[in-house]
Amino acid sequence: MLIFGPNLLLQFLFIALILLFHTTFSQETNISDSISTLATNRSAVSEEKNTNCSGADLINNKDKNHKIKNGLTNREIFFEKGRSSFKFKYSGRIQTRFDLTKAQGPGIESEKDLYFRRVRFKSDGHLFNPKFGYKLEIDLIGAQVLDAYVKWNFYRNFEIWAGQTKLRGNRERVISSQELQFVDRSLLNAKFTLDRDIGVWLMHQFNAGHGTFRQVLSVSKGEGLAIWQENPAPIEKGLDYTARLEYLPFGDFIGKGDYKGSDLEREPTPKLALGLTFDYNNNAVKSRGQTGSVTDNKANIRSWISDLMFKYMGFSFMSEYVDRKIHNYREQTTAQYNDFVNDFYTGKAFNAQSGYVFGNNYEIAGRYTEVCPQQGSPFPDLTQYTIAFSKFIVGHKIKVQTDFSWLQEESKPTTHIYRFQFELSL
């Protein structure tokens, strides 16, 4: 039975809204002409005011810079008036997906789903000065705010962010779901990601020879997406502390490609990014730190995450490793330790994936993922093999992706998973 997902009416209304935006802003020439005409009519007044009021922050022909754009690869609204400016960029996207799952064995029927995987609106830009930026991303299906933060470039290469966004944990999670190499993220990410949280981030980077170092420090609530309500667990809550260090020995990737899944830029020289993250979630009350169900227990969860991204001439390779443990269990009794491993998802995981983009923008990719929960826990070991085919029509903005997986779960028959997805971004 085909399932089209919740809030179907809302989804179609969103599609209509995106088409309306596209129709309106595609008339770039007419709008630009109107603005130019208006500016010409007011030029005499502006010149007179400039003569009588020396030093005033007025609009003249040299200061005007109005731009309204829309397109598949470049869309923004930008107004600049002398020393002050406002920049607003918008984006809407839809992921339509079909899943077919079949476990091996007699009498087991296949499961079929056709649904909208993601329907989102996103905006970013700056206010008054490029040093003061913002980002907003809304999930229209779940009626949920995903990203909502402001950022301030307060000194040289230092930035401070405040609000809700992704913690800098595993690289695959920070890569936008719009720019993935496969239909969706790996099992490592599903089980061990740090995910989004509310907090404060300090970002810095500097060059050393031909390479680049990046550092990220953050302090957050440790409870994930909780921007509108408090965690209901009647437990004293702590904070989450995250530190990440990245090193790019051969310099920056083209178009921030170290956080995109495929090498669509076809890096002309080899590029490598190495990352290491430490996260300490004090008094965590959710089974996976920022995600999962609320438990009746609390634990200090310690996570180490390492990853790398390599790209060259259409070839890409990414790998990640996670080691997560309960940090305070040694102080507890055996019975309490058993409660920890039953309530919290800990252990180790490894993911590696690689692909090649051909000259016609077709890509073939493969992925191997292994998840090993903490010994003694009720969670099974998982191993998954995935092969993917993609066609990039307009980069990651319009693309078709399909993949096929073999999932091996401990003490269970192999499960085959086929997925097909169409991405449209305006």
Secondary structure, DSSP 8 states (H G I E B T S, - for coil): -----S-HHHHHHHHHHHHHHHHHHT-HHHHHHHHHHHHHHTHHHHHHHHHHSTT-----TTTEEEEE---SS---EEEEETTEEEEEEEEEEEEEEEEEEEESSTT---EEEEEEEEEEEEEEEEEESTTEEEEEEEETTTTEEEEEEEEEEEETTEEEEEEEEE-S-SHHHHS-GGG-SSSS--HHHHHH---EEEEEEEEEEEEETTEEEEEEEEEE-SSSS-SSS-----S----EEEEEEEEETT---GGGGGGSSS-TT--SS-EEEEEEEEEEEEEEEEEETTEEEEEEEEEEEEEEEEEEEEEETTEEEEEEEEEEEESSGGGS-HHHHHHHHHHS--EEEEEEEEEEE-TTSEEEEEEEEEEEE-TTSS---EEEEEEEEEEEEETTTEEEEEEEEEEEETTS--EEEEEEEEEEE-
